Amino acid sequence: IAERHRHRYEVDIKYRERLEACGVRFSGLSPDGRLPEIVDQVDNPRLLYALSVRARREGDTARANELFQRAIANAESNAQRADFYYSAGQYDRALQVFPSHGPSLYRRAGLIAQSVGRPTSLRGRFAYWCLADIYRNVAAQTSGQIASNARTTASRFERAGPSRDQYFLEGFSPGQSVTASLGAYGSCTTRVR
């Protein structure tokens, strides 16, 4: 059997000790031991995270958890840790390590909005104003596309709240504090618009 090898990059074996001291592992050599065939970086957090995703997809949860924890431990910053937690669906954990993590803030606001549902009563619709406040807060803590999306969503919820005619007829006035249910996320206090 003959194999044809194509490599984009070559690694000179004389630098092996130096590279291994920097965390690079020569995990596959040619049969004669002279040419590196596979080189990887053992503690690279992105590699560890990718391997954890693959292990989870293959059903090896114990290995996946071990690799994920190593990726978290080797992450270069709390922002990268938050990215890993976010990708794993652990939004609250991401916010614990990096409180202004935009994607997690936006996703958490979305989960709160799902919990509110589509209230029809006047008091129920006060929750839309709470959601507008939550999304404005997300926009204030983030930047770029997430902030833009949060501002747009805040405007949508603002418009979905009760109209002046509706709340005036019920005895509410602008600036008055009201409490609304956020479903599984408890309640919030906001002001009548």
C-alpha angles and dihedrals in degrees: 000000000000123000128201115214124201120184128181091203134027125211118209108230091215087074093054097109093046093049093046089053087059094053100267115136125204097215098167129035131177115266091262090050094236103104126054109230100174125027124175140166107242100203100035103134095213091051091048091049092049091049090049091054090050093048090050091049089052091051098251097129095165091056091041092054092047092051092045091053090049090050090052092047092049097042113131094226144358088259090060091046088052090050090054093048090047092051089051091053093250097130098160091049089050089054091049092060096036113018095191096050099144101205091049093047091050094046092048090052088051091053090051090050090052089051091053092053118179108321117194103189121088093243090046091053090056083078088072089064089050089052090050088053091049093050092046088054090052090051091050092052098044139045142211122023095348092055091047092050091047092052091049092049091047089055091050092052091045090057092045092059121097119293122242091254092053098050095037091058089053092053100257123134134198114278094023115134115243133179123221135183120250092192112230089004095066122238139310138207121226138157128259109253 
